[in-house]
Amino acid sequence: MKWFRIPKESSSKPETGRYYSDWKEPLSIEGKEQCVYCAININSFGGIRNFHVEHYRPKVKDKFPELEHEYSNLFFACAICNGFKSDDWKNEPSENFDNDSYPDPSKVDYSDFLFINPLDLVESNLITGKYIIQKLFLNRPQLILERKRFHLHQKLIEETQNFKDIFIELKTQNIQIPSEFAIKFIEIIDLLIEEKHINPYTQEQIRR
């Protein structure tokens, strides 16, 4: 789980659909299928149905109603973060991250002001970071557990790859390995890799 800058300059408004609600799927692809704010992946949060089209600048009448269907203002966010943020917009973002605001995810990598400590808690030394952590509750129990699971998953893949290399080395030395054990071990490796990439369902499957 990590943040990244979303390069809106290389994307454009989809040719199909007229309203922001039609563009969830391309926004999910653009956002690497994770929440723009907490970085949880759709595989870990019930799929695309549990994600929203987030209006970076709120579309309410007293704020930025003209941006309701502006693609450059839209991002992919989980329902929880989107609910916590809602129409909150205290200040325009600061380049120095020194006020209560939301930096534009198309211009800023959130890793520039947020980091994950060894206990899998999100922290920040800057006012903007502290505000977002508090406002979006980025250390809610679900996210802490998911970060732990993510890091453990990564470690398991690394370790199983190491064992796979050992198997290969033993084979070159004509050391026999029980076939059933080897087969099961390879199945575990393949499952761990597959789990990282498979989606629970697609947007099209929801609509049928």
Secondary structure as UniProt FT lines:
FT   HELIX           8..10
FT   HELIX           20..22
FT   HELIX           24..30
FT   TURN            31..33
FT   TURN            36..38
FT   HELIX           42..44
FT   TURN            45..46
FT   HELIX           48..50
FT   STRAND          51..55
FT   TURN            61..62
FT   HELIX           65..67
FT   TURN            68..69
FT   HELIX           71..73
FT   STRAND          74..78
FT   HELIX           79..85
FT   TURN            86..87
FT   TURN            95..96
FT   TURN            105..107
FT   HELIX           110..112
FT   STRAND          115..116
FT   TURN            118..119
FT   STRAND          122..123
FT   HELIX           127..135
FT   TURN            136..139
FT   HELIX           141..172
FT   TURN            173..174
FT   HELIX           179..197
FT   HELIX           203..207
//
